[in-house]
Amino acid sequence: MTDTEPIARSSHEPERARQTRTIRLGAGGSTIDILAGPAETSGNVSIYRWRMSPSSRGPAPHFHTTFSETFIVEEGEVDYFDGHAWRTLLPGDTAHAAAGAVHALRKERAEPATLLMALSPGVPREAYFAQLATVNERDLSRLHEAHDNHFPDAHGR
């Protein structure tokens, strides 16, 4: 056994752990990377990376009854609504929406942005993100309801 074998073995482990599944959010180029789901964190948290394309706008004001969301901007600028006012988040900035708190995200600049989303407790959102990319307008309300997305102003969507 050489000195590099243990290093090689341990370096392969993180590679396996870092493998992500990517969901394309329609034709605009935005994607969601699934970094850790509830099965990998004993249900404590789900972590996603949202790569917002230059044309991505973000969701209208909404809330969730069963989980909270924390957003961390990695790249670009994203505006965050806390239920009362909008503020611009820059790389490294964090925003938190407790369960039941109205919140929204928007990106008005014609540049990409990337944010981490941590949901607590961990909830599987993979099916929601995948269906959101292809759902027709007629079934959109049912999709939101089934995945704990509630819009206080249905006209704001």
N, C-alpha and C positions, 0 to 999 in steps of 0.2 A: 504494500500500500504506500503510495506516495503522499506527500503533503498536500497535493492539489486535489486528491480524490474527495476528501471530506468537503472541501470548498466547492468542488464541482457539484456534488450531491446537494449541498445546501443551496447553491445558486439555482438549481433546477426547481427546488420547492417554491421559491417566490415566483418564478415564472408561471408555474401552474396556478398559484393563488392569484396572480395578476390577470389571468385570462378573463376577458369580459365578453358579454354578449351585447351587441349593438342593435338597437331598434331604430329604423328610419322613420321619421315623422313626416311622411308625405314627400312630395316632389321638391319641396323648397330647400332640402339639404340639411335640415336640422336632425340631430340624432340624440338618443339617450343611451348611455352606456350603463349597464347594470354592474355595479362594482361589488355589492354585497346585498343579498336578499335576506329575508327573515330566517330562512333555513340555515344560513351561514353564521348568524349572530344570535342564535337561540331566541329569535323573535324580538330582540331588543331594538334593532334599527335596520332600515333599508337605506342603502347609499347608491345614488345615481349621479352620473355626470351628464349634464345637458349641454350639448354643443349647439348653440343657437346660430343659425345661418344669418347672413346679412339681412335677409327678408323676414326672419322670424319676429313675431310681435309679442308673444307671451299670452298667458291666460287673463281673462277679465276677473274682477273681484269675485272671490269665492271663499268657501271655508270647508273644513272637514270636521266631522264630529268624533272620529275615532283615532285620529293621530295628529301630531304636530309636525311642522316642517321647519327645517333650518336650511338657509341658503348661504353659500359662501362663493363669492365671485372669484374665479381664477383668472379670467382674461376679459377684457372689454369693459363696457359699462352697461348696467342694467338698472332700470328704475323699479323701486319696490314700493308698494302701497300697503300701509299698515292698518287700513280700515279708516284712517282719518286724513292722511296726507301722503304724498309721494316724496321719495328721496332717491337720489342717485347713489348706487353702490358701485364702488371701484374695486379693482383687484385687491383681495385681502379683506374686504368688508363682509360683514355677516348680518343677516336678518333672520328673525325667528317669528313664526306664527304658531301660537299655541292652538290646540284643538279647539274648534269653535270660533277662532278669531278670523275675521275677514282679512284677506290679503290678495295681492295681485303682483304680477311682474309684467313689465313691458320693456321693449327694446326699440327705441326710436332712431338710433343711429344706424347708418348703413355700413356697419362693420360686424363681424362675428363677435360672439361673447360665449364664455364657458362658465358654468356654475355647477358646484356640487350641491346636491339636495340630500339631506338626511331626514328620514321619516321615522318618527318614534311614537309608539312602538313600531317595530318593523312590520310593514304591510306589503304584500306582493302587488306591485303596480305594473308589472310587465305586460299583462293582458290589456290593461287599460291603455298604456302607451301604444301598443301594437294596434289595437282597435281604433284608437283616436285617429290614426293616420289614414284609415280607410272607411270609417263610418259615414253613412249618409246623414244629411241634416235631419231627416225624419226620425232616426234612431239615436241621435246625439243626446237628447234628454235622458233616455233610458240608460245609456252608457254612463253618463255622469252620475245618475242616481245609484246605479249598481256599484259604483266605485267610490262612493262617499265624496263626491264633488257637488257642492250646493252653491247656487248663485243667488245672492240676495236681490240682485237686479237683473232679471232674465233678459232685459233689453240691452244690458251692457256687454253681452257676449258678442 
